[in-house]
């Protein structure tokens, strides 16, 4: 008998599982995908998230738990520091965890409150990273710089200049986390990235987007966890020319710079363009070219399989959805980890990276033309799509959560 097996759980018996992901679609949607997969496998699942996602949580067969709603990063209106907010959220979350008595708990990488509440209640805790892993190797560009991994020993030596600064930032994060843990009565952690579980870390991205390295035994690259809210069908412009989908971020680029640049820059090319403003209306009128249809919202799951190219900000969810559909990505990163995502898709050979300063009508036009003219990009995107078809990220993640809960 395996001594790690939980003797209180009969083999194949339904499990009680608590999930937590506060915030924007890029973090909430992958957790909804995981929770839905677990619910389909017959488990009792509670998902703590923001109220805007309640309808979708319940439609996925889960029980909705209202999460404290606070910004991940402090603002003038909400001056709580991240770890102050975590303390408040942990106090709100712990009673839900205690009442459910889950066999395991999984939290989003930016949602520490459920993880701390689970630890306080003695529950096995796993982490879901809904993008590429943020830990970088020595001699590599700092995470989110948007620079690719060096190809030579000289390049690695040059990037090592940043290693002490990265280590300093990670150590500061460790100290802040330990200050929070101390206030909760938890022991300190000795490692950086201490908010990521060593028991189970689910990395919801393509392995082809991760730089080669030796992963700890508890870390698994499961593939993208794809989910989107229901949406009506939208017809693309008629004809047989290649379809280019312009899919801006729902959270960034408030002035719709990418959308405006694409509408102007793709005018006149022998392509069809389907563009969405993602329910964030343009503040000034724009001209919609004859080869373009501009709509309020579009289902990526149903539209991207028909697209040759997806032009986006390189938010991870949009980018991996495009790759899973076999579309070449034109990545125009605006902020945050978008630069990292753009670097990874270019490194993987499945897309074109267009720096934000070049996101102009001419820049977008040239990037799309390159994506159309280089068949190796389309072939590589097709390889990633074939991998995604054979490896369902949500199902793989659900099986690993079951193993965590059962102690196997």
C-alpha positions in Angstrom: 0.0 0.0 0.0 1.3 3.5 -0.9 1.8 5.3 2.5 0.9 8.6 0.8 -2.6 7.5 0.0 -5.3 9.3 1.9 -7.0 6.5 3.8 -10.2 8.6 4.3 -10.9 8.6 0.5 -12.3 5.4 -1.1 -10.7 4.8 -4.6 -12.7 6.6 -7.3 -15.0 8.2 -4.7 -16.1 11.8 -5.5 -13.9 14.5 -4.0 -14.5 17.8 -2.4 -12.4 20.4 -4.2 -12.0 24.2 -3.5 -10.6 26.5 -6.2 -9.7 30.1 -6.1 -9.0 32.7 -8.8 -9.8 36.3 -8.3 -9.5 38.9 -11.1 -9.5 39.3 -14.8 -10.3 36.7 -17.6 -6.7 35.7 -18.0 -6.8 34.2 -14.5 -10.4 33.4 -13.9 -11.1 31.6 -17.3 -8.4 28.9 -16.9 -9.7 28.1 -13.4 -13.2 27.9 -14.7 -11.9 25.4 -17.3 -10.3 23.3 -14.6 -13.3 23.5 -12.3 -15.7 22.5 -15.1 -13.5 19.5 -16.0 -13.5 18.4 -12.3 -17.2 18.8 -12.1 -17.7 16.7 -15.2 -15.7 14.0 -13.5 -18.3 13.8 -10.7 -16.6 15.9 -8.0 -18.0 18.6 -5.7 -16.3 21.8 -6.7 -16.5 25.2 -5.1 -14.9 28.1 -7.0 -14.2 31.4 -5.2 -14.0 34.2 -7.7 -15.4 37.6 -8.6 -19.2 38.0 -8.9 -19.0 38.8 -12.6 -18.2 35.2 -13.3 -20.9 33.7 -11.1 -23.3 32.7 -13.9 -20.5 30.8 -15.7 -19.2 29.1 -12.6 -22.7 27.7 -11.9 -23.2 26.8 -15.5 -20.1 24.7 -15.3 -21.5 22.6 -12.5 -19.7 24.3 -9.6 -20.8 26.2 -6.5 -19.9 29.9 -6.7 -18.2 31.5 -3.7 -18.0 35.3 -3.7 -14.4 36.5 -3.5 -13.2 39.7 -2.0 -12.8 42.1 -4.9 -9.7 44.2 -4.7 -7.1 45.2 -7.3 -4.1 42.9 -7.6 -1.9 46.1 -7.6 -2.6 49.1 -5.4 -4.2 52.2 -6.9 -4.9 55.7 -5.6 -8.5 54.7 -4.9 -7.6 51.3 -3.3 -4.2 51.9 -1.6 -3.9 48.4 0.0 -0.6 46.8 -0.8 -0.8 43.4 -2.4 0.0 41.5 0.8 -2.3 43.7 3.0 -5.1 42.7 0.6 -4.1 39.1 0.9 -4.4 39.3 4.7 -8.0 40.6 4.4 -8.9 38.1 1.7 -7.5 35.2 3.7 -9.7 36.1 6.6 -12.7 36.1 4.3 -11.8 32.9 2.5 -10.8 30.7 5.4 -14.4 30.1 6.7 -15.5 28.8 3.3 -12.5 26.4 3.2 -13.2 25.2 6.8 -16.9 24.7 6.0 -16.3 22.6 2.9 -13.4 20.6 4.3 -12.0 20.0 0.8 -9.7 17.1 0.0 -7.5 19.5 -2.0 -7.4 23.2 -2.9 -6.0 24.8 -6.1 -5.3 28.6 -6.3 -4.3 30.9 -9.1 -0.8 32.1 -8.9 -2.0 35.7 -8.2 -4.6 34.5 -5.7 -2.8 33.7 -2.5 -5.7 34.0 0.0 -7.1 30.5 -0.8 -3.6 29.0 -0.6 -3.0 30.4 2.8 -6.5 29.5 4.0 -5.9 26.0 2.8 -2.6 25.7 4.6 -4.2 27.0 7.8 -6.8 24.3 7.5 -4.4 21.5 6.7 -5.6 21.0 3.1 -3.2 19.9 0.3 -2.6 22.9 -1.9 -1.8 23.2 -5.6 -1.1 26.2 -7.8 -2.4 27.0 -11.3 -0.1 29.2 -13.4 -2.2 30.2 -16.3 0.7 31.3 -18.5 4.4 30.5 -18.9 6.3 29.8 -15.7 7.7 33.0 -14.2 10.9 31.5 -12.9 13.8 32.3 -15.2 17.2 30.6 -15.3 20.4 32.5 -14.5 21.8 34.2 -17.6 18.3 34.7 -19.0 16.4 37.9 -19.5 14.2 38.8 -16.5 10.6 37.6 -16.8 8.4 40.0 -18.7 11.3 42.0 -20.3 10.1 40.7 -23.7 13.6 39.5 -24.7 14.2 36.0 -26.0 16.5 33.5 -24.4 20.2 34.1 -25.4 21.5 31.9 -28.1 25.2 32.1 -27.2 27.3 31.9 -24.1 28.3 35.6 -24.6 24.6 36.5 -24.6 24.1 34.6 -21.3 27.0 36.4 -19.7 25.6 39.7 -20.7 22.2 38.9 -19.2 23.8 37.8 -16.0 24.3 41.4 -15.2 20.6 41.4 -14.3 20.7 38.3 -12.1 21.5 40.1 -8.8 18.7 42.6 -9.4 16.2 39.7 -10.1 17.4 37.9 -7.0 17.0 41.1 -4.9 13.4 41.4 -6.1 12.6 37.8 -5.5 14.1 38.0 -2.0 12.0 41.1 -1.2 8.9 39.2 -2.3 9.9 36.3 0.0 10.3 38.6 2.9 6.9 40.3 2.3 5.2 36.9 1.9 6.8 35.7 5.2 5.6 38.9 7.0 2.1 38.0 5.9 2.5 34.4 6.9 3.8 35.5 10.3 0.7 37.5 10.9 -1.4 34.4 10.1 0.6 32.2 12.4 2.3 30.3 9.6 6.0 29.4 9.4 8.2 31.2 7.0 9.2 29.8 3.6 12.9 29.6 2.8 12.5 29.7 -1.0 11.6 32.4 -3.5 8.4 32.0 -5.4 7.1 30.8 -2.1 3.5 31.3 -3.2 3.8 28.5 -5.8 3.1 25.1 -4.3 5.8 22.5 -4.3 3.2 19.7 -4.0 1.5 20.5 -7.3 2.2 23.3 -9.8 0.0 23.2 -12.9 1.5 25.3 -15.8 -1.3 26.0 -18.3 0.7 26.6 -21.4 2.2 24.8 -24.3 5.5 23.0 -23.5 6.7 24.4 -26.8 6.6 27.9 -25.3 8.7 27.0 -22.3 12.5 27.2 -22.5 14.1 23.8 -21.8 15.0 23.2 -18.2 14.8 20.6 -15.5 11.4 20.9 -13.8 10.8 20.0 -10.1 8.8 16.7 -9.6 5.6 18.6 -8.6 5.6 20.9 -11.7 3.6 19.8 -14.7 3.3 21.6 -18.1 -0.3 20.5 -18.8 -1.1 22.6 -21.8 -3.6 25.5 -22.1 -6.8 25.5 -20.1 -9.2 26.9 -22.5 -12.6 28.4 -21.7 -14.7 31.3 -22.9 -18.1 32.7 -22.1 -20.9 31.8 -24.6 -21.3 34.1 -27.6 -23.4 34.3 -30.7 -21.9 33.3 -34.1 -20.4 36.1 -36.1 -19.9 35.8 -39.9 -16.6 36.7 -41.3 -16.4 38.9 -44.5 -17.3 36.8 -47.5 -14.8 35.3 -49.9 -11.9 32.9 -50.0 -9.0 35.1 -49.1 -7.1 34.4 -45.9 -8.9 35.5 -42.8 -7.1 37.7 -40.3 -8.7 38.0 -36.9 -7.9 41.2 -34.9 -8.4 40.3 -31.2 -7.5 43.1 -28.9 -7.1 42.7 -25.1 -10.2 43.2 -23.0 -8.1 44.7 -20.1 -5.4 46.8 -21.8 -4.9 49.4 -24.5 -7.9 51.6 -23.5 -7.3 53.9 -26.5 -7.6 50.9 -28.8 -4.3 51.7 -30.5 -3.9 48.2 -31.9 -7.4 48.0 -33.3 -7.0 51.4 -35.0 -3.6 50.5 -36.4 -4.9 47.2 -37.8 -8.0 48.8 -39.4 -5.9 51.3 -41.2 -2.9 49.1 -41.9 -4.7 46.1 -43.3 -6.8 48.1 -45.7 -6.3 47.0 -49.3 -4.4 43.8 -48.6 -5.8 40.6 -50.4 -7.2 39.3 -47.1 -10.4 39.3 -45.1 -10.3 41.0 -41.7 -12.7 40.3 -38.8 -12.0 42.7 -36.0 -13.7 43.1 -32.6 -13.7 46.0 -30.2 -14.5 43.6 -27.3 -17.3 45.7 -25.9 -15.1 48.7 -25.4 -16.4 51.2 -27.9 -14.0 53.4 -29.8 -13.9 56.9 -28.5 -13.8 58.4 -32.0 -15.1 57.2 -35.3 -12.9 55.0 -37.5 -13.1 54.0 -41.1 -13.9 50.4 -41.7 -12.2 49.2 -44.9 -14.1 47.2 -47.6 -12.2 44.0 -46.7 -13.1 44.3 -43.0 -16.0 43.6 -40.7 -15.9 45.3 -37.2 -18.0 43.7 -34.5 -18.7 44.1 -30.8 -17.7 40.5 -29.7 -16.6 37.3 -31.3 -16.3 33.7 -30.1 -12.6 32.8 -30.4 -13.3 29.1 -30.1 -15.5 29.2 -33.2 -13.7 31.9 -35.2 -10.0 31.1 -34.8 -10.1 27.7 -36.5 -11.0 29.6 -39.7 -8.3 32.3 -39.3 -4.9 32.1 -40.9 -3.6 34.9 -38.6 -4.6 36.3 -35.2 -3.4 39.8 -34.4 -3.5 40.4 -30.7 -1.8 42.0 -27.7 -0.3 38.6 -26.7 -2.4 38.1 -23.6 -1.7 34.5 -22.9 -5.3 33.2 -23.2 -5.8 34.8 -26.6 -2.4 33.7 -27.8 -2.7 30.1 -26.9 -6.3 29.9 -28.1 -5.0 31.0 -31.5 -2.1 28.5 -31.5 -4.5 25.7 -30.5 -6.5 26.6 -33.5 -3.5 26.5 -35.8 -3.4 30.2 -36.5 -0.1 32.2 -36.8 0.1 34.9 -34.2 1.1 38.5 -34.7 1.9 39.6 -31.2 1.8 43.3 -30.3 2.5 43.3 -26.6 1.3 46.4 -24.6 2.2 45.8 -21.0 3.1 43.3 -18.3 3.8 39.7 -19.3 2.5 40.3 -22.9 6.1 41.0 -23.8 7.2 37.7 -22.4 4.4 35.9 -24.3 5.4 37.6 -27.6 9.0 36.6 -27.1 8.0 33.0 -26.5 5.8 32.7 -29.6 8.5 34.2 -31.8 11.1 31.8 -30.2 8.8 28.9 -30.8 8.6 29.8 -34.5 4.8 30.2 -34.5 4.4 33.9 -34.7 5.7 37.4 -35.4 6.5 39.8 -32.6 5.8 43.5 -33.2 7.1 45.7 -30.4 4.6 48.2 -29.1 6.5 51.2 -30.4 6.0 49.8 -33.9 2.3 49.1 -33.5 1.3 51.5 -36.2 -0.7 51.0 -39.4 2.6 50.3 -41.3 4.0 48.1 -38.6 0.9 45.9 -38.4 0.7 45.7 -42.2 4.3 44.5 -42.5 4.0 42.0 -39.7 0.8 40.5 -41.2 2.5 40.3 -44.6 5.5 38.5 -43.1 3.2 36.1 -41.3 1.5 35.3 -44.7 4.7 35.0 -46.6 6.6 32.7 -44.3 5.0 29.2 -44.5 7.2 27.9 -41.7 5.2 30.0 -39.2 2.0 28.4 -40.3 3.5 24.9 -40.2 4.7 25.4 -36.7 1.4 26.8 -35.6 -0.2 23.7 -37.1 2.2 21.5 -35.0 1.1 23.2 -31.8 -2.6 22.8 -32.8 -2.0 19.1 -33.4 -0.4 18.8 -29.9 -3.3 20.6 -28.3 -5.8 18.3 -30.0 -4.0 15.3 -28.5 -3.4 16.9 -25.0 -6.4 18.5 -23.3 -4.9 20.8 -20.7 -8.0 20.9 -18.4 -8.4 17.1 -18.4 -4.7 16.6 -17.6 -4.8 19.2 -14.8 -8.0 17.6 -13.4 -6.3 14.2 -13.2 -3.3 15.7 -11.3 -5.6 17.5 -8.9 -7.3 14.1 -8.2 -3.9 12.6 -7.4 -3.1 15.4 -5.1 -6.4 15.0 -3.2 -6.0 11.2 -3.0 -2.3 11.4 -2.0 -1.3 9.2 -4.9 
